[in-house]
Amino acid sequence: MKATDHIIDIIKREGAVTAKRIAERLGITTMGARQHLQSLEEEGFLKFEDVKVKVGRPNRHWSLTAKGHARFSDRHSDLTIQFIDAIETVFGSEGLDKVAKEREQNTLATYRQHFETLTDLHSKVTKLAELREKDGYMAECEEAGDGYRLIENHCPICIAATRCEALCQSELNVFQSLVGEDVAVKRDEHIVKGERRCVYTFQTKGE
């Protein structure tokens, strides 16, 4: 992977970063990192914001532009929307909901086979992150107080989900089914609503 591609991938996963952070991740000098960042800015993939600090010069934080985010977009989004529109035209909103439900059941069946031997919440959310990563969601798992957080830095079905809200709800339904009813699952951040990522928290009820 080229350095510039790696930088875009890092910022997609982590959000706004400094040149120092990029230098540490790539094992290069801060000056080298700045040169790559400035090159990506000139190409329209990055933008920056100078953040004031108590002492010294402001820290420059780099983040993706719409063009930068578009590098991760679903290449088949236009075709997907056409299919969604056609389904709704022919079968109505009820038919569209049935399609979303069928996708939900297929996803659940595919994922469930990986959960047969998992008993604790940590292993379940970790496995879920692994599966979502393979499906293109740039996912990771981290501890969150007494529970765990599933972070999805990309949504490969974002365009379709924007058009068909049932797709987002079906993903919540899949997560809930996989971890069990004794676990509360909540979406705290949502790409479809304009946020940088989707974030879900998992916490055992009563804790």
DRENBADREN-932105 format. One record per residue (C-alpha): x, y, z; residue in three letters. Coordinates in steps of 0.5 Angstrom, whole numbers, plus 2048, in hexadecimal, padded with zeros to 3 digits. Layout:
BEGIN
XYZAla;...
END
This chain:
BEGIN
800800800Met;8038077FELys;80480C804Ala;7FF810802Thr;7F980B801Asp;7FC809808His;7FB81080BIle;7F4810808Ile;7F280980BAsp;7F580C812Ile;7F1812812Ile;7EA80E810Lys;7EB80A816Arg;7EE80F81BGlu;7EB815819Gly;7EF81C819Ala;7F681B81AVal;7FD81F81BThr;80381E816Ala;80681B81DLys;80181681DArg;802814816Ile;80A814817Ala;80980F81CGlu;80480A819Arg;80880A812Leu;80F80A816Gly;811811812Ile;814818814Thr;80E81D816Thr;811821810Met;81081B80BGly;80981A80EAla;80782280DArg;809821805Gln;80581B804His;7FF81F808Leu;800825804Gln;8008217FDSer;7F981E7FFLeu;7F7825801Glu;7F98277FAGlu;7F58217F7Glu;7EF8237FBGly;7EF81D7FFPhe;7F0820806Leu;7EF82780ALys;7F2829810Phe;7F082D816Glu;7F583181BAsp;7F3830822Val;7F6834827Lys;7FA83282DVal;7FC835834Lys;803836832Val;80783682BGly;804836824Arg;7FD833822Pro;7FD82C820Asn;7FA82A819Arg;7F5825819His;7F4821812Trp;7ED81E810Ser;7EA81B80ALeu;7E6820805Thr;7E081D802Ala;7E481B7FCLys;7E9817801Gly;7E3813804His;7E08127FDAla;7E780D7FCArg;7E3808801Phe;7DC8097FESer;7D88037FBAsp;7DA8037F4Arg;7D38007F2His;7CF8057F6Ser;7CC8087F0Asp;7C98017EELeu;7C77FF7F5Thr;7C38057F5Ile;7C08047EEGln;7BE7FD7F1Phe;7BB8007F7Ile;7B78047F3Asp;7B57FF7EFAla;7B37FA7F5Ile;7AF8007F8Glu;7AB8027F1Thr;7A97FB7F0Val;7A87F87F7Phe;7A77FE7FBGly;7AA800802Ser;7A87F9805Glu;7AC7F67FFGly;7B27FA801Leu;7B17F8808Asp;7B17F1807Lys;7B77F1803Val;7BB7F4808Ala;7B87EF80DLys;7BB7EA808Glu;7C27ED808Arg;7C17ED810Glu;7C07E6810Gln;7C57E480CAsn;7CA7E880FThr;7C87E5816Leu;7C97DE813Ala;7D07DF811Thr;7D27E3817Tyr;7CF7DE81CArg;7D37D881AGln;7D97DC81DHis;7D67DD823Phe;7D47D6825Glu;7DA7D582AThr;7DA7DC82DLeu;7D77DD834Thr;7DA7E4836Asp;7D87EB834Leu;7E07ED832His;7E17E782ESer;7DA7E882ALys;7DB7EF829Val;7E27EE827Thr;7E07E9822Lys;7DB7ED81FLeu;7E07F381EAla;7E47ED81AGlu;7DE7EB816Leu;7DC7F3814Arg;7E47F4812Glu;7E37EF80DLys;7DD7F280BAsp;7E07F8809Gly;7DE7FC80FTyr;7E57FE812Met;7E37FB819Ala;7E67FB81FGlu;7E47F9827Cys;7E67FD82DGlu;7E47FD834Glu;7DF802836Ala;7DE80283EGly;7DB7FC840Asp;7D97FA839Gly;7DC7FA832Tyr;7DC7FF82CArg;7DC7FD825Leu;7DE802820Ile;7DD802819Glu;7E1807815Asn;7DE80680EHis;7D780480CCys;7D7800805Pro;7D0801805Ile;7CF808807Cys;7CC80A800Ile;7C7804801Ala;7C5805808Ala;7C480D807Thr;7BF80B802Arg;7BC805806Cys;7BC80680EGlu;7BA7FF80FAla;7C17FD80DLeu;7C4800813Cys;7BF7FE818Gln;7C07F7815Ser;7C77F7817Glu;7C57F981ELeu;7C17F381EAsn;7C67EE81CVal;7CB7F1821Phe;7C67F0827Gln;7C47E9825Ser;7CB7E7825Leu;7CD7EA82CVal;7C67E882FGly;7C17EB832Glu;7C57EC839Asp;7C97F1835Val;7C77F8834Ala;7C97FB82DVal;7C980282BLys;7CB806825Arg;7CF80C828Asp;7D280F821Glu;7CF80E81AHis;7D280F813Ile;7CB810810Val;7CA816814Lys;7D0819812Gly;7D5817818Glu;7DC814816Arg;7DB80D818Arg;7D580981BCys;7D7807822Val;7D3801826Tyr;7D380082EThr;7D27F9831Phe;7D17F9838Gln;7CE7F383CThr;7C77F583FLys;7C77F7847Gly;7CF7F9847Glu;
END
